[in-house]
Structure formats: structure tokens, C-alpha cells
């Protein structure tokens, strides 16, 4: 069965902050789930985002980790080590959130 893509909703249903600024950005997404790995394919638009940065070569792609409560993991890292680059909270049917930390400044 071929996975179906979906359009990530605009800022009325997705809170996307990039470098502290609320954006009205959308992307096409498809998730391919295998027994050991989940692959996310993303078609981004021209708005600013970490993915746009990666495509333009100014950042390396991020590793991903699944956690139960993102705030529990994120808060100590932001307070002590890294700055928050982008955060996204989805409030529509596919609820969830993700964050990108700027680790490049420490290199």
C-alpha cells in the first residue's frame, strides 16, 4: 500500500515559530513506516524554516528522537546549552510537535 501525503495546515492550525517569529508556512508530508525506521519526506515551500536552511546548504539535517513529553526534554537543553531555532505544534487531526535546537553555535 502506497503511503498518502498530506498538507501541513497553516498557522491557524499549526503554530510554527522560526527564530522566534510565527510563520504561515505549509509543507507536503508523507511518512513511510517500516519495522525499524520511520521516514519523513517533506516538500517545503519558500517560507523560512529549518528545512529550507537544510535544502539551501546552510545547515546539516537533524537527527530525530521520539519522546513522551517534549517540554521535559527541551527545557533543560534550551536553558543550559542550545538556543531554540524552530518549534512547531500541530493542533489539527495529526496532533504533535517538534523542535529544532541550534547546535551549530557550539562547533
Residue pairs with C-beta under 8 A, 6 or more apart in sequence:
3 30
3 31
3 32
3 33
4 30
5 28
5 29
5 30
5 41
5 43
6 28
6 29
6 30
6 94
7 26
7 27
7 28
7 29
8 14
8 26
8 27
8 28
8 29
8 90
9 26
9 90
9 92
10 24
10 25
10 26
11 22
11 23
11 24
11 25
13 90
13 91
13 92
14 88
14 89
14 90
14 91
14 92
15 22
15 87
15 88
15 89
15 91
16 22
16 23
16 24
16 25
16 49
16 86
16 87
16 88
17 23
17 86
17 87
17 88
18 25
18 48
18 49
18 50
18 85
18 86
19 48
19 85
19 86
21 48
23 47
23 48
23 49
24 47
25 44
25 45
25 47
25 48
25 49
26 45
26 47
27 42
27 43
27 44
27 45
27 49
27 51
28 42
28 43
29 40
29 41
29 42
29 43
30 40
30 41
31 38
31 39
31 40
31 41
32 38
32 39
32 40
32 41
33 39
40 64
42 51
44 51
44 52
44 55
46 52
49 86
50 59
50 62
50 85
50 86
50 100
53 59
54 60
54 61
54 62
59 104
62 100
64 98
65 73
67 73
70 97
70 98
70 99
74 84
74 99
74 101
77 101
78 84
78 101
81 101
81 106
82 101
82 102
82 103
82 105
82 106
83 101
83 102
83 105
84 99
84 100
84 101
84 102
85 100
85 101
85 102
86 99
86 100
87 97
87 98
87 99
87 100
88 97
88 98
88 99
89 96
89 97
90 96
90 97
